[in-house]
Amino acid sequence: MPVPLLDLSRQYAYLKPELDEAVIKVLTHGGFILGPEVTQLEKQVAELCEVPYANGVASGTDALLLALRACGVGPGDEVITTDFSFFATAGVIVRLGATPVFVDIEPESFNIDPEKIEAAITDKTKAIVPVHLFGQVADMDPIMALAQKHNLKVVEDAAQAISSRYKGRPAGSFGDFGCFSFYPTKNLGAGGDGGMIVCRDQDDYELVRIFRNHGAKPKYYHKIVGYNSRLATVQAAMLLVKMKHLQAWSEKRGEHAAAYTEGFAGVSGITTPVVKDYTTFHIYNQYTVRVADRDALKAELQKRKIGFEIYYPVPFQQQECFANLGYKLGDFPNSAKAAAEVIALPIYPELTVEERDEVIAAVNEILA
Ligand SMILES: *Cc1c(COP(=O)(O)O)cnc(C)c1O
């Protein structure tokens, strides 16, 4: 039985009446950009993150870009981040004219290793960008302590971690800014691009609000040059429908993850995801395992039409566009090893138990 890596049509099948109505409502009222649904969604996401403020923006990438810009990041600054993430995390730093400084990951969580951050701090360091990879929050306590000690800003890349929790607190609520993506494959996915920036400080909130609309305040008066990065109302309308299901969906992902981990317990040569002690709630945006012989597993899964993806095959230290930064393969061994070993298996709320069992049986058979 083929098992797709992700099948969004299954979600639409049961949300159709509500989603259609929500979209038609926007088409009818015509407030297509930053309309009333955007305001409503901002309120709900702020509540979910237990912070007072949220600004809808055009994408998760823009959320990071605008948040870092609001931190004052610019030419000459250094920004510390993980070596192992989606490209956007590092790309936005370069786009602001600043220099990304990479730090190795902890092998278990795939997240930035807080013990290796301090050695990377210089007098040019402006901010730290921890990424909550695959849906598990990075070890925020030591990161925030370092930021305080060295007077650095913290921007959380929580694109894969909406509603996940660390020591009881939600992702995005720790740093100066928390950045979310509504890319369709995220746990809360829109019908296109979208993003959100949450924060605790009113001035930060207002700055981002101005940045997202060309830096204008009031309209047509520009003290600063901003961006066109506004959340489309139709995306917010769809997301409001989906918000009601987010908790149940993430719990369902957790069930699948637990079943996978149990199902792979007897297989040698596979390392299942580690849920850290500090993790209160893991949302499993991805279920990522490590295998020694990944090529063989890939080939066999392909034969059986079982979906998989490699997040991410190339660590930042090895990206061609960062060659000028002078890193070489091996500078961050944990990240390089992860890039060579990881493989993500199908995980989404609508995955059936039969499909899940098929994946478990296939992996057991292949690796036996
Ligand atoms: C998805 C993602 C982004 C970018 O979000 P977009 O909405 O696609 O721009 C940034 N960082 C991480 C870790 C992501 O997974």
The ligand as an ORCA input file, in Angstrom:
! r2SCAN-3c Opt
* xyz 0 1
  C       9.154     26.767      7.090
  C      10.309     27.327      7.805
  C      10.719     28.659      7.645
  C      10.168     29.563      6.588
  O       8.812     29.695      6.552
  P       8.084     30.113      5.177
  O       6.694     30.402      5.621
  O       8.188     28.944      4.260
  O       8.762     31.311      4.639
  C      11.743     29.132      8.443
  N      12.361     28.344      9.323
  C      12.033     27.045      9.485
  C      12.747     26.233     10.506
  C      11.004     26.500      8.724
  O      10.690     25.212      8.877
*
